[in-house]
Amino acid sequence: MDMKDFLDMEVIDTEGQSVGKIDTVEFDKNNGTIKKVVIKLDKGIFSRAKETITFDQIEKIKDVILLNVLIDMDK
């Protein structure tokens, strides 16, 4: 999978809630694995809210990214 494939990919938390889309991905320079992912939270047109998750919080990557954590959309 290419880096461009990740950008704007939909992110779904453990409750099946679509929480946003991928903004940036931080890779480990030594081994090329994903370290962190920044999600642009879907909190409305004018929101700039973001959430950073670590790779171990990702359950599965397919057409969407499934998380193994709940994202608090109220904070």
C-alpha positions as CSV (number, residue, x, y, z in Angstrom):
1,M,0.0,0.0,0.0
2,D,1.3,3.4,-1.0
3,M,1.3,6.5,1.4
4,K,-1.2,8.2,-0.9
5,D,-3.6,5.4,-0.3
6,F,-3.8,6.2,3.4
7,L,-4.5,9.9,3.0
8,D,-8.3,10.7,3.4
9,M,-9.0,7.1,4.2
10,E,-12.1,6.8,6.5
11,V,-11.5,5.8,10.1
12,I,-14.0,3.8,12.1
13,D,-13.8,3.3,15.9
14,T,-14.8,0.3,18.0
15,E,-18.4,1.4,18.2
16,G,-18.6,1.4,14.4
17,Q,-18.7,5.2,14.3
18,S,-17.0,7.0,11.4
19,V,-14.8,9.4,13.3
20,G,-12.9,11.1,10.4
21,K,-10.2,10.6,7.8
22,I,-6.5,10.2,7.8
23,D,-4.5,13.4,7.7
24,T,-0.9,12.3,8.1
25,V,1.0,9.1,8.8
26,E,4.3,9.0,10.7
27,F,6.7,6.2,9.8
28,D,9.6,4.7,11.7
29,K,12.6,5.7,9.6
30,N,14.6,2.6,10.7
31,N,12.2,-0.1,9.6
32,G,9.4,1.7,7.6
33,T,6.6,0.7,9.9
34,I,3.8,3.0,10.9
35,K,4.3,4.8,14.2
36,K,1.5,7.2,14.4
37,V,-1.6,8.3,12.4
38,V,-3.3,11.7,12.7
39,I,-7.0,11.7,12.1
40,K,-8.9,14.8,11.0
41,L,-12.0,14.4,13.1
42,D,-15.4,14.8,11.5
43,K,-16.8,17.4,13.8
44,G,-18.3,19.8,11.2
45,I,-17.2,22.0,8.4
46,F,-15.2,24.5,10.4
47,S,-13.6,22.1,12.9
48,R,-9.8,21.6,12.8
49,A,-9.9,18.9,15.5
50,K,-7.4,16.1,15.2
51,E,-6.6,12.9,17.1
52,T,-3.3,11.1,17.0
53,I,-3.3,7.3,17.4
54,T,-0.5,4.8,17.6
55,F,-0.2,1.8,15.3
56,D,-1.2,-0.6,18.1
57,Q,-4.6,1.1,18.2
58,I,-5.3,0.0,14.6
59,E,-7.2,-3.3,14.4
60,K,-7.3,-3.6,10.6
61,I,-6.5,-1.7,7.4
62,K,-8.6,-2.4,4.3
63,D,-10.8,0.0,2.4
64,V,-11.2,1.8,5.7
65,I,-9.1,1.8,8.9
66,L,-10.7,0.0,11.8
67,L,-9.6,1.0,15.3
68,N,-9.6,-1.1,18.4
69,V,-10.3,2.0,20.5
70,L,-13.1,4.4,21.0
71,I,-12.6,8.0,19.9
72,D,-14.2,10.6,22.1
73,M,-15.8,13.0,19.6
74,D,-17.0,15.3,22.5
75,K,-13.6,16.6,23.6
